[in-house]
Amino acid sequence: MSLSPRLTTYLQQSGAQYQVCMHAHSRTSAETARMAHVPEHQLAKSVILEDERGCVLAVVPADARVQVGAVARMLGRSSLRLSDETKIGTVFDDCELGAVPAFGMAWGVETVVDEELERNHEVYVEGGDHEQLLRMSGMQFSDLMGSARHGHFSRTPAH
């Protein structure tokens, strides 16, 4: 597969500067980071949540977990839960499951970004498949996330 057409259009319209990085096929964000030789804290992981009001895309570092309750409180949405694959496949229909890009706004999905990601000099983002990442400056990532809500809602598990 190639980059998501909707993502490509969004990035072009935004005038984004990025590089496409190829890597061996991967199934998880941790595996993607290993295959692409990228630090996990620099890889933006997308977690899709939903409730009766619709979907929310929460973006956190790949080495962290989303605290769903914290996102719900931040947005005033008390019944957020992890979305199921059927719903994800319907909304992000030009992406492979598990490779949803961090820019939910390209699909009209409310997006929240954890502030931890914006501390990075470089950020890597899924391109919509399991073999390509987008590499961009932290400043470019922050610019593209300008319309997203920002907060702290992730936790890095103790190893």
Sequence and secondary structure as in RCSB ss.txt:
>XXXX:A:sequence
MSLSPRLTTYLQQSGAQYQVCMHAHSRTSAETARMAHVPEHQLAKSVILEDERGCVLAVVPADARVQVGAVARML
GRSSLRLSDETKIGTVFDDCELGAVPAFGMAWGVETVVDEELERNHEVYVEGGDHEQLLRMSGMQFSDLMGSARH
GHFSRTPAH
>XXXX:A:secstr
  S HHHHHHHHHHT   EEEE    SSHHHHHHHHT  GGGEEEEEEEEETTEEEEEEEETTSEE HHHHHHHH
T TT EE  HHHHHHHTTTS TT   S GGGGT EEEEEGGGGG SEEEEE SSSSEEEEEEHHHHHHHTTTSEE
E  EE    
